[in-house]
Amino acid sequence: MDIFNLGQQILDLLEMVFGFWNNQISLVFALLGQSPVSFKSGGPWGVIQNLEPIFVGVGSSLVVLFFVIGFCSESVDVKEDMRFEVILRMLMRIGIAEWLVANNVTIMKAFFTSAGNLVKLVGTGEMAELTIDSGQAEIIKNLGFGSSLVMLILASILSIVIIVCGFFLIYTVYFRFLKILILVPFGAIAFSTVSGNRMVSHTAVSYAKYFLAIVFEAVTMALAIVVCNALISAGLPSFTGEYADWTQTLIYLCEMTFTIALTVGTVKGAQNLTSRALGL
């Protein structure tokens, strides 16, 4: 046995890091398919649910205020505006606003469920896991001392990058839950503006767009992970055929690490991508 051959140590390190990444991906898919209602056994949602009546009370009071603001800004002649169709339109506007304020959480839960089901559908297919190719593994095993030392240094650096990317991936998913939980109570106040005119009700439209972008960014995250994992499993680029075997392995590992970093970048920008794609 060549005591200066570090190939097996390099493979053990890479397998450990790739296993860590695969576990992170499994955890991320489990979290993305989960509703904020059941996140962390429902503890954070229980806090939001206890605070929600306060915001609903404020929103219900603001319905009348925004209605008066909208009526005053649109009315030129009060007698002219007291027609049946105008009064009916006002009552409908107040009724819709009050219904949205009182039932905003129920509506949000329906969107949580829809997004979670979409994520589960995306993840039902056979998703490629991050593994070291058998051909590249054989090359690493047969490396000499000098090349294996270089490979070990590079593998250590790439392992650190992959571990950091894995934790950052989890951070991004957790941060999405935090945004949703903080955003939910403000729905009662935002939807109260529906009782006003178009300028006032623009607040409710902006809130709804932002809410939908955050909720459905989970689907974009899931798609990004599936596509990037497929890129990782596609093998060596075509241009590597002219290089030596150990150089091909270096390029192979660098490409895998680059794609992992690309996955994290795409997941981080999922909200912006979802907003642009859906016009939100």
N, C-alpha and C positions, 0 to 999 in steps of 0.2 A: 504493500500500500504506500502510495506517495504522500508523505505527510505534508508536502508543499502544495498539493492539489486542493484548492479551495472550492472546487465545483459543487460538491455536495452541500457545503455550508451556504453557498450562494442560493442553491435551489431551495433549501430549507427556509431561508430568509424570504425568498420571493413567494413561496407557497403560503407562509404565514401572513404576509402582507396582502396577498390576493384573497386569502380566506377572510381577512378582516374586511376588505372592500366588499366582498360578496355578502357578508353578514350585514354591513351597513346598507347595502342596496335592499336586502330583504326587509330590514327594519323601516327603511324609508317607504317602501311600498305598503307596508302594514299601516304606517302612520298616514299616508296620503289617502288610503281607502277608509280611514276612520273619520267619523263625524266629530266636530268640536264638542258636541254634546257628551260623547263618551271618552274624550281625550283625558288621560290620566284618571281613569275611573270616574269621570264626571265631576271631579273636585273643582277645577277652574270654572266649569259651566255653572255649578251650583252658586258660586259667588256672583256671577253675572246675572243669574236668575233672581237672586235676592235683591240686586240693585235695579233690575228692570222696572219694577213698579214705580220707582222714583222718576225715571225718565219718561215712562208712559204718562204719569200725572202731569209732568211739565209739558210734554208734547200735546196732551189733550187741551191744556190751557192755551197753548200757542196756536192751536187750530183756529180759535175764535179771533185771536189777534191778527194772524196772517190773512184771515178772511176779510177783516175790516180794512187792513192795508190794501189788499187787492181790490176790494169794492170801491174804496175811496180813490184809488189811482185810476180806475177804469170809468168811474161815473162822471158824466158831465152834467146831465140833467137827471135828478133823482126821480122825478115823476115819469120821465120817459123810460127809465130803467126798471120801473116797477111793473113790467109786463109779466104775464104768466110764464112764458118760456125762459125769461131772464131769471125769475125767482126759482124756477125748477132747476135751472143750470147751477145756480148758487147752492141750492140744497143738496144737489147731487155731488157737488164739489166738496162740501163740508162732510157729507156722509162718507165719501170715498176716503177723504183724509183721515177721518176719525177711525174708520175701519182699518186702514193701514197702520195707524198708530197703535191700535189695540192688538192687532194680529201680526205685527212685523216679525216677531220671533218665530211664530208658526210658519210664516212664509220662508224665512231664512232656513229653518230646519229642512224644508222641502228641497231647497237648493243644495244644502249640505249632503243630503241623501243622494241626489242626482249626481253630484260631482264624485262622491265616493263610489257609486256604482260604475261610473265611467272609468275610474281608475282601476277598479277590479276587473273590468272587461279588458282593459289594455294589458293588465298583468296576467291574464289567464293563459295567454300563449306561452310557448316554451321560450324562456328568455336565456340567452347565452350567459354563462358565468365566466368570470375572469380566471383563466388558467394558463399556465405556461405550456406552450406547444411542445409536444414530445420530441420533435426534431431539434428545437432550440435547447431543450433540456439536455439532450445527448451531447450537444456541442459544448454546453457549459460544463458538463461532467468531465470532458476530455481536455479542458483547457490546461495549458502549462502554468507554471507558477506566476510568471510576469503578467500574462494576460488575465489570469484568474484574479490576481490582486487588483488590477485595474477594474475588472468586472465587479469585484466585491465592493470597491469604493463607490462605483457608479450605482450598484444595486442598493447600497445603503442610503445614498442621496435620494434615489427614486422612491425608496420605501418611506422615507420621511415625508416626501411630497404626497404620496398616496395616503398616508395616515392623516396628514393635515387636511387633504381634500375630503376624506371620509368624515372627519369631525365637522368640517365646514358644511358638508351636505346635510348632516343632521341638524346643525344650527339653523340652516335656511328653512328646513321644514318646521322646526319648532317656532321659528320667528313668524312663519305664516299663521300658525295657530294663535300666536299672541296677537297678531294684527286683527284676526277675525274676532277674537274674544273682546278686544277693546272696542272694535267697530260696532258690534251688535247693539249695545245700549243706545248709541247715538241715532239708531234707525228711527226711534219714536220721535225724536226732535226733527230729523231730516224730513220724514214723511208728513209732518204737520204742515209743511210749507205747501203741500198740494192744494190746500184750501185757498191759497192766494192766487194772484194772477201769474202769467207766464214767467215774468222776471223773478218772482218770489219762488215759484215751484221749481225753478232751475236747480235749486239746492237739492231737492229730492232726486232729480235726474242724475246729478253728479254723484250723489251718494250711491244710488243704485248701480251706476256704471263701475264705480270703484269696488263696491262689494262683489259684483259679479266677476270682476277681474281677479280679485284675491281668491274667491272660492274656486273658480275654474282654472286657476294657475296650477292646481294640483294635477290636472289632466295633462297640461303642458310639461310639467316636471316628469310625470310618468313616461310620456312619449320621448322626452329627451334622454332619459335613462335607457329606455329600450333601444333607441336608435344608436346611441353612443356605445352601448355594450355590443351591438352588432358590428359596429366599426372596429372595436377592439378585437373581436373574434375573426375578423376577415383575413388575418394573416399578414405577412410581410408585404410592403409596397413593391411594385414591379421593378423599380429602379435599383433595388438592392442586389440583383442577380450578379452584378459585376464585382461585388465586394467579397472579401474573405469571410469564412463562416463566422468567426468570432465578432467581426465588424457587423455582420448582418444581425447577430444577436443583440449587439449594442443598440442598433437602430430599432430593432423590434421592441426592446424594453423602453426605449425613449418614446417611441410612438404610442405604446400602451399608456405610459404616464401622461403624455400630452393629451391623449383622448380622455383620460380620467379628469384632467384639469379642465378640458373642454366641457365635459359633462357637468361639472360643478358650476362653471360659468353660465351654461345654458339654464341650469336649474335656478341660479340666482337671478337671471333676467327673465324668468318665466312670466312674471306679472306683466312686465312691459310688452313681451311678445304676445301674450294673451290679449292685452288691451288693443294692440295694433291689429291683430288678426280678426278680432270680433268687433272692431270699431267702438270700443268702450272708452 
